[in-house]
């Protein structure tokens, strides 16, 4: 790789750059691997975890939630390391390629939890080692992948950037939807429901689907590793197609960071981060507390009894619907009456996200009363949660990229990822705090979900008060700086935005 020559600036074209399909394809396979693994960690710890002797030794839900959110928080903090390595020393391509190999190794360690190795090294230890390697690999490449795709664009085709980040997010959720259906099915023992739609399949197909060797932790955690290997190969195959922005060097990078102007830019971009962090504190629970709640629901829907961890599949499916719906219908319609700035979209998303937890709290009230509501009610909660996500996540992703100076795109993209880390730190801290020594919890049932409702509403109100005063500047790769939708001032303006 050292002797190969690559493009080092975006081609002056008005259409889509040739490297984009390779980067998008890599992201689809990588997201399959991550969300597939992500979808089963909590359910594995609370249902299938054994000790070295082979005895069942599951975690309590609060323990599993706390450790899961600690893992996610760590993963989304480590992008700071990857960003500095990419922007200052090695370039994005090398960092993504080599850390992807570490990422694959993490999946390999997790797959050992269903093997004879688990009788020598406990499954808890294997899960800790595997998740740390995944956090290092996935966290390290995160700021590089999203900025790498943005680096393909310049002034002549910058008009495609909003569509790019929507399609980028669309791809993420396509991979997620497929994996969150398949991987939980591979973890759990399978028996066709005689009243379900799959019971009508041929006997040979049913026999294959029910094969115990197909349903085990080593297969469930191993398949995402295979997809991560595919993602790595796909990324390497496109190396001559996409733009490689050269690293600036450690000394120049330090000079860029440690100056007054850059400091003001970074502080400016950090303003929305604590508010968006609270969105992620709620959203990420569809992989933890929402799964635990789904275990108490009647999960028969469309002739199938769904696994608790499969319910979250509706989130990426709804994203695939809502991204084009919002981009081509909702936003143009609202723009006729109100100018939709990125921060206004985010603010609306915060209020909507709070309402999704109101629905989940109402479901939990019925469960606490001894009822078993149908899972369709949680699906409605996912509809609302996904609407909030559509407004917040891709908007903040694009915002973080465009507001970053050209020599520090990866580092500035970490502000988006830092919000996810901080949100998960908050949720982990709450779950650690509510655990009492006697095994009881301080926030139980409905009160747990309502706590997050009030936190989110308070955050949304404060965000609505603060952000009208925000002013920023847009930076793209093939010019020093260009004025964007925001006013060309750094920091807070004296007068609010019109």
N, C-alpha and C positions, 0 to 999 in steps of 0.2 A: 504493500500500500504506500510505502514511503516514496517510491519513485514515480508514482502515477500523477498525471497532471489533471487538475480539475478546474471547472469554472469557479471564479472567485467573486463574481458580481452577477446580479440578475440580468438576464438577456433583455434587451429593449423590445419587448413584444407586448401586444395589447391583449392577448389571450392567456390561456392557462399554461404555466411553465411545464416542461417535459418531465421534471423530477417529481411533481406532485403525486402521481399515481403510486410510485414506489413508497413514498413516505406515508401516504394514506393506507396503502396495503399493509405496510409494517405495523401501523397503529391498530388496524383492525385485528390482526393476529395477536399483537401484544395485549390488547384490551380483552380479547377472549381469554388469554391465559390468566390475566390478573383477576378479572371479575369471576371467572370460573372458580379459581382458588378462593377468592374473597367470599363467594356465596356460601361456602360450606365450612369455613373455619369455626364459626360460633356453634353451628349445629353439630360439628364433629366433637368439639370440646364438651358440649352439654349432653350428648347422646351416645357417642361411640368411643370416647377416650378410655384407654386401658393403661394399667401400669405395666412394668417390665414382666411381671408374672402372668400377665394376660387377664387380670381381674379388672372389671369395670371400675373406673375411677373418674367419673365425670365432674366437671366444674359446675358450680351454681351459676344461674343466668347472670347475676350481677358481676361475678368474677370474670366470666367469659366476655361480657360486654366491656368491662374495664380494660382487660388485656387486649381485646380486639382494637379498641379505640386508641390504646397506647401504641400498638403496631402501626396503625394508619397515621397517627400523629408523627411517629418517627419517620415513616416513609416520606411524608410530605415536608419534613424538615430537611432531610438529606439533599434535596435539590440544590441547596446552597453550595454544597461541595461540588456537585456535578457542574453547576453553572460556572463556578470559578475555574475549574479544570478546563472547561470547554472554551470560555471566552478568553482566558489569559494564557493557557499553555498548549493545549492539544487540538483545539477545534472541536466542533460538535460531532463530526462523523466518528472520530476515534473514540470519544467518550461514550457515545451511544453504542458503538460496536463492542467494545471491550466490557462495558458494564452489562450489556445484554447477555454476555457469557456468564457473568456472575449471577445474573437473574435466572438463567437456565439451571445453574447449580443449585439455587435455592429451591426451585421446584423439584429437582432430583432428590434433595434431602427430605422434603415433605412426603414424597412418594415412598420413602423407606418406612414410614409409620405403619404401613400395612404389611411389612416384610418381616423376616426373622431378625433383622437388625434391631427391631423394636424390643426384643427380649434382652438385648445387651445395652442399648442406649434407650432410655424411656421415651415413649412418644411425646411427652411434654417437652423433654430436652430437644428432640428432633424437630418438633414444631417451632421451638424458640430459635434454633440455629437456622432452619429453613426460612422462617419469616424474616430474620435479620438479613440474610443474603438477598431475599426478595426486596426488602426495604432499601438495601444499599443499591441494588441493581435498578429497580423501578424508580426509586427516588432520584438516583443520579442521572438517569436519562430523561426524566420528565421535562425539565426546563429546556433541554436541548431539542427534543422531538418537536414540540409545539413552536419553538422559535425557528427551528430549521425549516419548517414548512412556510413560515412567514418570510424567511430570508429569500425565498424564491421569487418574491414580488418586489417591484420597484415602482417608480412614479408612473410608468406607462400602463401598468395594469393594476394599480392600487385599488381601483374601483371594485375589483373582485375579492378583496380581503374579507369584507363581511360575509360574503357567500362562502369563501374558503373556510372560515372558522365555524360556520354553521355546518358545512359538509364534513369538516374535521370532527366536529362533535357528533354528527350523524353516524360517522364510521365507528367512533368509539362505542356508541350505543347499539349498533348492529352486531358488533362482536360480543358485547355484553349480553344482549338478548339471547343469542344462540347458546352462550356458555352457561347462563343461569338456568336454562332449561335442561341442558344435557348433564352438566357436572353433578348437580344434586341427585339426579337419577342414577348416576354411576356410583355414588356413595352409598345409597340406601338399598337394602334387599328389595327385589322387585317381584311382585306377584300380580298378574293381570286381574283387574276387577271384573268379575263375571258380568256385571251390569254396565261396564264401561265401554267406550268406543274401541279400545285396543283389544278387547276380548274377541272381536270378530276377525282378527288377523289369522292367517294360516297357522296350523299347529307347529310347523317347523320354525316359523318366525317367532312364535311365542316361546318355544323351547330355547331359542337363542337368547331372547330378551331376558328370560328368567335364569340364565346361566349364572351361578354364584360367582364365577371367576370374573364376570363382567362388572360386578358390583362390589367394590372393595376400596378401602382408602388408598392403596397403592395405585389403582387405576384412576380413581377420581382426582388424586393430586398429580398423577403422572401425565394425564392427557393435556392439562394446561402447560406442562413443561414442553411437550411436543410442539404445541402451537407457539410457544415462546421461541423455540429453535427455528420454526418456520419464519417467524417475524424477523429474526436476526439474519437469516439467509436472504430474505426479501430485501431488507435494508441494504445489505452488502451488494446485492445484484444491481441496485440503482445508483451506485456510487458515482458513475460517470455521467449520470443524467441530471443530477441536481447540483445546486450551487453550494460551494464550501466556503463560508466566510472565514478567512484566516484568523487565528488567535492574535491578540494584540501584544502578547508578551507580558510577563509578570510585572516588570517595572512600569510599563505604560499603563497596564491595567490598574495598578495601585495609584498611579497619578490621576487616572480618570475617576476613580472612586473617591479618593481623598482630596477633593477640592470643593470649594463652597458651592459652586453652581450645581454640580452633580448631587451634592448632599441635599440641596433644596428640592431637586427633581425627585430623588428617592423618597424624601419625607412627604412630598406631595402625593406620590403614588400610593404611599402607605395609608393615606387617610381612609379609604374605603375598607381596608383589610379587616379591622376588628368587627365591622358590621357584617361583612360577607362571611367572616368566621362563624358567626352565630347561625347563619343559614346552614353551613356545613355541619355544625353541631347537631342540627335536627336531621338534615338529609341523610347523613351517614347511618342513622339508626334504622334505615330500612334494611340494613344488613345485620342488625343486632336486635334491638328491642322489638322491632316489628316482626321479625322472624319468630321470636319467642312468643309474641302474642298470637301469631298465626297457628301455633301448635294447639291453641285452645279454640280455634274456629272450626266450623263445619266447612271443610275445604272441597266439597263436591260442587263442581261447576263444569258445565258443558259435557256432562257424562263422564267426567274424570275426577278422581280424588287426587288433588295436587299435593305435593310435598310442601311443608312450611317454607322451605328456602326457595321453592320455585315461584312463589307468589311475586317476588321482586322482579321477575321477568317482565311484568307489565310495565315497569318503569322505563326500560330502554325501548320497549315497543311503543309506548306513548310518546317518548321523545322523537322517535322516527316519524310519528304523525305530527307532533306539535311544532317541530322546527320549521318545516315548510309552511305549515298553517300560519304560524306567527309571522314568518318572514314575508309571505306573499299576500296574506289577508289581514291579520290582526294589526300588524304594525302600520301598513299603509292606511288602514281605516282610522286608527287612532291619530295618525299624523295629520289628518284633515282638521283635527280640533286642537291637538297639543303636540308641541315639538318633543319628540322622543329622544332624549339624550341617553347615553349609556347609563348614567347614574339614576335617571328616572325609571328606566327599566328595572334596574336592580332594586330600587326602593319598592316598586310595586310587587316584585317577586318576594320580598321579605314578608310583606303583609299576607300574601297568598300562602306562603309556607306555614305561617302560624295557624292558618285555618285548617291545613291538612292534619296538624296535631290535635286540633279540636275534634275532628272526626275520629281519630284514633282513640282519644280520651273517652269519647262517647261509647265506642265499641268496648273499651276496657271496663266501663261502668256496667255494661250488660254482662260481661264475663264475670266480674266480681259478684254480680247478683246471682250467679249460677247458671246463666244462659249460655248457649253456644251459637252465637250469631253466624250467619253465612259469610264466607270470605268475600263476597261481592262488596260488602261494606268497606273492607280494607282496600279493595280495588278502587273504590271511589276516592279513598284517601290518597291513593297513588296518583289518580288523575290530578288532584289538586297539587300534590307535592311536585309532580312533573311540570305542571304549569309554572310553578314557582322556580323550578330548576331552569326551565327554558328562558325565563327572564333574567336569571342571575348568572348562571355558570358560563355559557358561551359569551355573554356580554362582558363579564369580568375578564374572561380569557382574551378577547380581542382588545379590551381596554388596556390590560397589562402589557400586551405586545406593542401596541401603537404608542403608548406613553413613554416607552423606554428608549434612551439614547442608543444609537446604532452600534456602539462598541460594547454595550452591556445588555443586549437583548435577553440572554439566558438568565443573567442575574435579576433583571427586572421582572422576568416571567416568574421568578420565585415568589414575588408578592402574591400572585394568584395562588400558588401552591402553599405559601405560608398561611393563607386564610384557611385552607383545608386542615393544615396541621394544628393551628390554634383552636379551630372548632372541635377537632377530635380530642385535643388536650382537655378542653372544657368538659366534654361528655365523659371522658375517662375519669377526670377528677371527681365529677358528680357521682359516678358509679362506685368509685373507691370510697368516697365520703359517706355514702348512704348505707354502707355495710356495717352492721353492728357485730360485736364479738360473739353474740349468741346465735348468729345466723339470720336474724331478722334484718329488715331494712327500714331506713327512715322515710323514704319515699316509696310507697307501694301502690301498684295498680294505677287507678285514674290520677291520683295525686302526682305520680311521676311524670305522666304525659302533660298534665296541666302546668307543671312547673316550667316545662320548655315552651308552652304556649305563651305564658306571661313574659318569659325572658325574650322570646322572639318579638312579641308585640312592642315591648319597651325598646328593643334594638331598632325596630322599623321606624318608630316615632322619632327617636333621636337622629336616625339617618336622614329622615325627611327634613329635619330642622337644619342639619349641618351641611348637606351636600349642595344646596343651591348656591353656595358661596365658592364652590370648587372651580378652579380654572386650570387648564392643562395645555399641553402641546403635543403634536403628533410627530413621530420620527420614523422615517422609512430608510431602507438600506442604500439606495443609490443617490441620495442627496443628504446634505447635512441636517436640515430640518425643514419641514413644510407645515404651513398652518393647516390645522384640521378643523373639525367641527367646534372645538373649544377655542376660547380666546387665547392668544399667545402671551400668557402671563404665567409666572411660576408662583405657586403657593395660593393663598386665599386672596380673592379680589375684594376691594372695598365695597363694591355694589354687587348684589346678587345677580345671577344669570337671568336673562330675560326669558 
